[in-house]
Amino acid sequence: MPSEQRQGLPVDHRAELYALGATLYRLLTGRTRTSGPPGAHRAGIPRPSTPA
């Protein structure tokens, strides 16, 4: 599931292209794009504020 969809935001074709690229990378190399715990690659990226 794209992170945008998980957050309840609209999803467009870019999420599908990213997922395809990540899948192909995993199939060709046998490893994921990132190493470490889930979400580690997003450290320092501020989370969007939720409307009140």
PDB file of N, CA, C and O in Angstrom:
ATOM      1  N   MET A   1       0.841  -1.169   0.000  1.00  0.00           N
ATOM      2  CA  MET A   1       0.000   0.000   0.000  1.00  0.00           C
ATOM      3  C   MET A   1       0.895   1.244   0.000  1.00  0.00           C
ATOM      4  O   MET A   1       1.814   1.344   0.813  1.00  0.00           O
ATOM      5  N   PRO A   2       0.638   2.168  -0.887  1.00  0.00           N
ATOM      6  CA  PRO A   2       1.417   3.406  -0.882  1.00  0.00           C
ATOM      7  C   PRO A   2       1.218   4.168   0.424  1.00  0.00           C
ATOM      8  O   PRO A   2       0.137   4.147   1.013  1.00  0.00           O
ATOM      9  N   SER A   3       2.273   4.836   0.860  1.00  0.00           N
ATOM     10  CA  SER A   3       2.171   5.591   2.117  1.00  0.00           C
ATOM     11  C   SER A   3       1.107   6.676   2.016  1.00  0.00           C
ATOM     12  O   SER A   3       0.477   7.011   3.019  1.00  0.00           O
ATOM     13  N   GLU A   4       0.896   7.230   0.827  1.00  0.00           N
ATOM     14  CA  GLU A   4      -0.138   8.241   0.660  1.00  0.00           C
ATOM     15  C   GLU A   4      -1.519   7.662   0.961  1.00  0.00           C
ATOM     16  O   GLU A   4      -2.341   8.296   1.622  1.00  0.00           O
ATOM     17  N   GLN A   5      -1.756   6.462   0.472  1.00  0.00           N
ATOM     18  CA  GLN A   5      -3.044   5.816   0.699  1.00  0.00           C
ATOM     19  C   GLN A   5      -3.212   5.466   2.171  1.00  0.00           C
ATOM     20  O   GLN A   5      -4.303   5.614   2.722  1.00  0.00           O
ATOM     21  N   ARG A   6      -2.156   5.009   2.806  1.00  0.00           N
ATOM     22  CA  ARG A   6      -2.204   4.678   4.226  1.00  0.00           C
ATOM     23  C   ARG A   6      -2.540   5.910   5.068  1.00  0.00           C
ATOM     24  O   ARG A   6      -3.184   5.794   6.110  1.00  0.00           O
ATOM     25  N   GLN A   7      -2.107   7.078   4.621  1.00  0.00           N
ATOM     26  CA  GLN A   7      -2.373   8.316   5.341  1.00  0.00           C
ATOM     27  C   GLN A   7      -3.716   8.939   4.952  1.00  0.00           C
ATOM     28  O   GLN A   7      -4.088   9.985   5.484  1.00  0.00           O
ATOM     29  N   GLY A   8      -4.442   8.309   4.033  1.00  0.00           N
ATOM     30  CA  GLY A   8      -5.744   8.817   3.626  1.00  0.00           C
ATOM     31  C   GLY A   8      -5.667   9.912   2.580  1.00  0.00           C
ATOM     32  O   GLY A   8      -6.646  10.621   2.348  1.00  0.00           O
ATOM     33  N   LEU A   9      -4.505  10.058   1.941  1.00  0.00           N
ATOM     34  CA  LEU A   9      -4.330  11.078   0.908  1.00  0.00           C
ATOM     35  C   LEU A   9      -4.650  10.490  -0.457  1.00  0.00           C
ATOM     36  O   LEU A   9      -4.660   9.268  -0.604  1.00  0.00           O
ATOM     37  N   PRO A  10      -4.910  11.320  -1.458  1.00  0.00           N
ATOM     38  CA  PRO A  10      -5.181  10.797  -2.802  1.00  0.00           C
ATOM     39  C   PRO A  10      -3.935  10.145  -3.401  1.00  0.00           C
ATOM     40  O   PRO A  10      -2.812  10.591  -3.164  1.00  0.00           O
ATOM     41  N   VAL A  11      -4.146   9.101  -4.167  1.00  0.00           N
ATOM     42  CA  VAL A  11      -3.061   8.348  -4.799  1.00  0.00           C
ATOM     43  C   VAL A  11      -3.214   8.465  -6.308  1.00  0.00           C
ATOM     44  O   VAL A  11      -4.324   8.383  -6.833  1.00  0.00           O
ATOM     45  N   ASP A  12      -2.096   8.656  -7.006  1.00  0.00           N
ATOM     46  CA  ASP A  12      -2.147   8.713  -8.462  1.00  0.00           C
ATOM     47  C   ASP A  12      -1.180   7.686  -9.053  1.00  0.00           C
ATOM     48  O   ASP A  12      -0.673   6.822  -8.338  1.00  0.00           O
ATOM     49  N   HIS A  13      -0.931   7.781 -10.339  1.00  0.00           N
ATOM     50  CA  HIS A  13      -0.135   6.791 -11.050  1.00  0.00           C
ATOM     51  C   HIS A  13       1.319   6.722 -10.578  1.00  0.00           C
ATOM     52  O   HIS A  13       1.983   5.707 -10.790  1.00  0.00           O
ATOM     53  N   ARG A  14       1.819   7.770  -9.949  1.00  0.00           N
ATOM     54  CA  ARG A  14       3.216   7.760  -9.502  1.00  0.00           C
ATOM     55  C   ARG A  14       3.465   6.698  -8.435  1.00  0.00           C
ATOM     56  O   ARG A  14       4.543   6.106  -8.386  1.00  0.00           O
ATOM     57  N   ALA A  15       2.485   6.460  -7.593  1.00  0.00           N
ATOM     58  CA  ALA A  15       2.627   5.425  -6.563  1.00  0.00           C
ATOM     59  C   ALA A  15       2.753   4.051  -7.210  1.00  0.00           C
ATOM     60  O   ALA A  15       3.534   3.217  -6.752  1.00  0.00           O
ATOM     61  N   GLU A  16       1.997   3.816  -8.259  1.00  0.00           N
ATOM     62  CA  GLU A  16       2.074   2.534  -8.970  1.00  0.00           C
ATOM     63  C   GLU A  16       3.424   2.363  -9.656  1.00  0.00           C
ATOM     64  O   GLU A  16       3.991   1.270  -9.644  1.00  0.00           O
ATOM     65  N   LEU A  17       3.940   3.425 -10.249  1.00  0.00           N
ATOM     66  CA  LEU A  17       5.252   3.342 -10.894  1.00  0.00           C
ATOM     67  C   LEU A  17       6.360   3.081  -9.876  1.00  0.00           C
ATOM     68  O   LEU A  17       7.282   2.311 -10.146  1.00  0.00           O
ATOM     69  N   TYR A  18       6.273   3.712  -8.721  1.00  0.00           N
ATOM     70  CA  TYR A  18       7.256   3.478  -7.664  1.00  0.00           C
ATOM     71  C   TYR A  18       7.200   2.021  -7.205  1.00  0.00           C
ATOM     72  O   TYR A  18       8.239   1.382  -7.039  1.00  0.00           O
ATOM     73  N   ALA A  19       5.987   1.495  -7.001  1.00  0.00           N
ATOM     74  CA  ALA A  19       5.833   0.113  -6.563  1.00  0.00           C
ATOM     75  C   ALA A  19       6.383  -0.856  -7.605  1.00  0.00           C
ATOM     76  O   ALA A  19       7.010  -1.853  -7.249  1.00  0.00           O
ATOM     77  N   LEU A  20       6.156  -0.575  -8.877  1.00  0.00           N
ATOM     78  CA  LEU A  20       6.691  -1.415  -9.938  1.00  0.00           C
ATOM     79  C   LEU A  20       8.218  -1.399  -9.916  1.00  0.00           C
ATOM     80  O   LEU A  20       8.857  -2.447 -10.020  1.00  0.00           O
ATOM     81  N   GLY A  21       8.797  -0.215  -9.781  1.00  0.00           N
ATOM     82  CA  GLY A  21      10.250  -0.104  -9.715  1.00  0.00           C
ATOM     83  C   GLY A  21      10.826  -0.831  -8.517  1.00  0.00           C
ATOM     84  O   GLY A  21      11.853  -1.500  -8.633  1.00  0.00           O
ATOM     85  N   ALA A  22      10.177  -0.708  -7.364  1.00  0.00           N
ATOM     86  CA  ALA A  22      10.657  -1.396  -6.160  1.00  0.00           C
ATOM     87  C   ALA A  22      10.560  -2.905  -6.325  1.00  0.00           C
ATOM     88  O   ALA A  22      11.449  -3.636  -5.888  1.00  0.00           O
ATOM     89  N   THR A  23       9.486  -3.374  -6.952  1.00  0.00           N
ATOM     90  CA  THR A  23       9.331  -4.810  -7.183  1.00  0.00           C
ATOM     91  C   THR A  23      10.395  -5.335  -8.142  1.00  0.00           C
ATOM     92  O   THR A  23      10.996  -6.380  -7.892  1.00  0.00           O
ATOM     93  N   LEU A  24      10.629  -4.617  -9.233  1.00  0.00           N
ATOM     94  CA  LEU A  24      11.654  -5.040 -10.188  1.00  0.00           C
ATOM     95  C   LEU A  24      13.041  -5.048  -9.556  1.00  0.00           C
ATOM     96  O   LEU A  24      13.835  -5.952  -9.813  1.00  0.00           O
ATOM     97  N   TYR A  25      13.334  -4.050  -8.735  1.00  0.00           N
ATOM     98  CA  TYR A  25      14.623  -3.997  -8.043  1.00  0.00           C
ATOM     99  C   TYR A  25      14.787  -5.224  -7.151  1.00  0.00           C
ATOM    100  O   TYR A  25      15.845  -5.854  -7.136  1.00  0.00           O
ATOM    101  N   ARG A  26      13.733  -5.555  -6.410  1.00  0.00           N
ATOM    102  CA  ARG A  26      13.793  -6.728  -5.522  1.00  0.00           C
ATOM    103  C   ARG A  26      13.979  -8.011  -6.317  1.00  0.00           C
ATOM    104  O   ARG A  26      14.739  -8.889  -5.908  1.00  0.00           O
ATOM    105  N   LEU A  27      13.292  -8.130  -7.449  1.00  0.00           N
ATOM    106  CA  LEU A  27      13.416  -9.338  -8.273  1.00  0.00           C
ATOM    107  C   LEU A  27      14.815  -9.471  -8.875  1.00  0.00           C
ATOM    108  O   LEU A  27      15.356 -10.574  -8.959  1.00  0.00           O
ATOM    109  N   LEU A  28      15.392  -8.355  -9.290  1.00  0.00           N
ATOM    110  CA  LEU A  28      16.694  -8.402  -9.950  1.00  0.00           C
ATOM    111  C   LEU A  28      17.864  -8.539  -8.981  1.00  0.00           C
ATOM    112  O   LEU A  28      18.867  -9.172  -9.311  1.00  0.00           O
ATOM    113  N   THR A  29      17.750  -7.954  -7.790  1.00  0.00           N
ATOM    114  CA  THR A  29      18.883  -7.954  -6.857  1.00  0.00           C
ATOM    115  C   THR A  29      18.699  -8.901  -5.682  1.00  0.00           C
ATOM    116  O   THR A  29      19.680  -9.305  -5.058  1.00  0.00           O
ATOM    117  N   GLY A  30      17.453  -9.265  -5.368  1.00  0.00           N
ATOM    118  CA  GLY A  30      17.207 -10.126  -4.229  1.00  0.00           C
ATOM    119  C   GLY A  30      17.226  -9.393  -2.900  1.00  0.00           C
ATOM    120  O   GLY A  30      17.220 -10.029  -1.846  1.00  0.00           O
ATOM    121  N   ARG A  31      17.249  -8.090  -2.928  1.00  0.00           N
ATOM    122  CA  ARG A  31      17.227  -7.313  -1.681  1.00  0.00           C
ATOM    123  C   ARG A  31      16.332  -6.102  -1.858  1.00  0.00           C
ATOM    124  O   ARG A  31      15.987  -5.716  -2.975  1.00  0.00           O
ATOM    125  N   THR A  32      15.962  -5.510  -0.729  1.00  0.00           N
ATOM    126  CA  THR A  32      15.128  -4.319  -0.789  1.00  0.00           C
ATOM    127  C   THR A  32      15.984  -3.098  -1.034  1.00  0.00           C
ATOM    128  O   THR A  32      17.204  -3.140  -0.873  1.00  0.00           O
ATOM    129  N   ARG A  33      15.347  -2.014  -1.423  1.00  0.00           N
ATOM    130  CA  ARG A  33      16.072  -0.786  -1.737  1.00  0.00           C
ATOM    131  C   ARG A  33      16.731  -0.195  -0.507  1.00  0.00           C
ATOM    132  O   ARG A  33      17.813   0.384  -0.599  1.00  0.00           O
ATOM    133  N   THR A  34      16.093  -0.335   0.640  1.00  0.00           N
ATOM    134  CA  THR A  34      16.644   0.216   1.871  1.00  0.00           C
ATOM    135  C   THR A  34      17.065  -0.905   2.796  1.00  0.00           C
ATOM    136  O   THR A  34      16.538  -2.014   2.720  1.00  0.00           O
ATOM    137  N   SER A  35      18.000  -0.619   3.655  1.00  0.00           N
ATOM    138  CA  SER A  35      18.363  -1.573   4.691  1.00  0.00           C
ATOM    139  C   SER A  35      18.094  -0.908   6.033  1.00  0.00           C
ATOM    140  O   SER A  35      18.139   0.317   6.143  1.00  0.00           O
ATOM    141  N   GLY A  36      17.824  -1.687   7.020  1.00  0.00           N
ATOM    142  CA  GLY A  36      17.525  -1.137   8.327  1.00  0.00           C
ATOM    143  C   GLY A  36      16.051  -1.284   8.650  1.00  0.00           C
ATOM    144  O   GLY A  36      15.298  -1.903   7.898  1.00  0.00           O
ATOM    145  N   PRO A  37      15.645  -0.716   9.767  1.00  0.00           N
ATOM    146  CA  PRO A  37      14.248  -0.859  10.181  1.00  0.00           C
ATOM    147  C   PRO A  37      13.307  -0.106   9.248  1.00  0.00           C
ATOM    148  O   PRO A  37      13.723   0.840   8.580  1.00  0.00           O
ATOM    149  N   PRO A  38      12.039  -0.521   9.198  1.00  0.00           N
ATOM    150  CA  PRO A  38      11.071   0.167   8.343  1.00  0.00           C
ATOM    151  C   PRO A  38      10.976   1.643   8.697  1.00  0.00           C
ATOM    152  O   PRO A  38      10.923   2.005   9.872  1.00  0.00           O
ATOM    153  N   GLY A  39      10.955   2.479   7.693  1.00  0.00           N
ATOM    154  CA  GLY A  39      10.835   3.909   7.901  1.00  0.00           C
ATOM    155  C   GLY A  39      12.151   4.618   8.177  1.00  0.00           C
ATOM    156  O   GLY A  39      12.169   5.839   8.328  1.00  0.00           O
ATOM    157  N   ALA A  40      13.257   3.874   8.247  1.00  0.00           N
ATOM    158  CA  ALA A  40      14.546   4.491   8.549  1.00  0.00           C
ATOM    159  C   ALA A  40      14.966   5.456   7.453  1.00  0.00           C
ATOM    160  O   ALA A  40      15.643   6.447   7.728  1.00  0.00           O
ATOM    161  N   HIS A  41      14.574   5.182   6.210  1.00  0.00           N
ATOM    162  CA  HIS A  41      14.948   6.056   5.100  1.00  0.00           C
ATOM    163  C   HIS A  41      14.210   7.390   5.153  1.00  0.00           C
ATOM    164  O   HIS A  41      14.563   8.329   4.439  1.00  0.00           O
ATOM    165  N   ARG A  42      13.174   7.474   6.011  1.00  0.00           N
ATOM    166  CA  ARG A  42      12.402   8.702   6.109  1.00  0.00           C
ATOM    167  C   ARG A  42      12.799   9.547   7.316  1.00  0.00           C
ATOM    168  O   ARG A  42      12.130  10.532   7.630  1.00  0.00           O
ATOM    169  N   ALA A  43      13.863   9.177   7.981  1.00  0.00           N
ATOM    170  CA  ALA A  43      14.274   9.945   9.166  1.00  0.00           C
ATOM    171  C   ALA A  43      14.574  11.387   8.756  1.00  0.00           C
ATOM    172  O   ALA A  43      15.257  11.628   7.761  1.00  0.00           O
ATOM    173  N   GLY A  44      14.075  12.310   9.507  1.00  0.00           N
ATOM    174  CA  GLY A  44      14.303  13.721   9.232  1.00  0.00           C
ATOM    175  C   GLY A  44      13.278  14.351   8.318  1.00  0.00           C
ATOM    176  O   GLY A  44      13.270  15.572   8.159  1.00  0.00           O
ATOM    177  N   ILE A  45      12.412  13.555   7.711  1.00  0.00           N
ATOM    178  CA  ILE A  45      11.373  14.110   6.844  1.00  0.00           C
ATOM    179  C   ILE A  45      10.158  14.400   7.728  1.00  0.00           C
ATOM    180  O   ILE A  45       9.615  13.486   8.348  1.00  0.00           O
ATOM    181  N   PRO A  46       9.731  15.649   7.790  1.00  0.00           N
ATOM    182  CA  PRO A  46       8.608  15.982   8.670  1.00  0.00           C
ATOM    183  C   PRO A  46       7.309  15.332   8.195  1.00  0.00           C
ATOM    184  O   PRO A  46       7.056  15.232   6.994  1.00  0.00           O
ATOM    185  N   ARG A  47       6.515  14.906   9.126  1.00  0.00           N
ATOM    186  CA  ARG A  47       5.210  14.316   8.800  1.00  0.00           C
ATOM    187  C   ARG A  47       4.236  15.447   8.500  1.00  0.00           C
ATOM    188  O   ARG A  47       4.298  16.496   9.140  1.00  0.00           O
ATOM    189  N   PRO A  48       3.347  15.254   7.551  1.00  0.00           N
ATOM    190  CA  PRO A  48       2.364  16.305   7.263  1.00  0.00           C
ATOM    191  C   PRO A  48       1.418  16.471   8.444  1.00  0.00           C
ATOM    192  O   PRO A  48       1.024  15.490   9.074  1.00  0.00           O
ATOM    193  N   SER A  49       1.061  17.700   8.738  1.00  0.00           N
ATOM    194  CA  SER A  49       0.153  17.944   9.846  1.00  0.00           C
ATOM    195  C   SER A  49      -1.261  17.547   9.422  1.00  0.00           C
ATOM    196  O   SER A  49      -1.658  17.747   8.274  1.00  0.00           O
ATOM    197  N   THR A  50      -2.003  16.989  10.359  1.00  0.00           N
ATOM    198  CA  THR A  50      -3.372  16.582  10.057  1.00  0.00           C
ATOM    199  C   THR A  50      -4.309  17.732  10.385  1.00  0.00           C
ATOM    200  O   THR A  50      -4.124  18.412  11.394  1.00  0.00           O
ATOM    201  N   PRO A  51      -5.312  17.958   9.545  1.00  0.00           N
ATOM    202  CA  PRO A  51      -6.263  19.041   9.822  1.00  0.00           C
ATOM    203  C   PRO A  51      -7.048  18.754  11.091  1.00  0.00           C
ATOM    204  O   PRO A  51      -7.373  17.601  11.374  1.00  0.00           O
ATOM    205  N   ALA A  52      -7.349  19.779  11.843  1.00  0.00           N
ATOM    206  CA  ALA A  52      -8.074  19.622  13.115  1.00  0.00           C
ATOM    207  C   ALA A  52      -9.547  19.424  12.905  1.00  0.00           C
ATOM    208  O   ALA A  52     -10.295  19.277  13.872  1.00  0.00           O
TER     209      ALA A  52
END
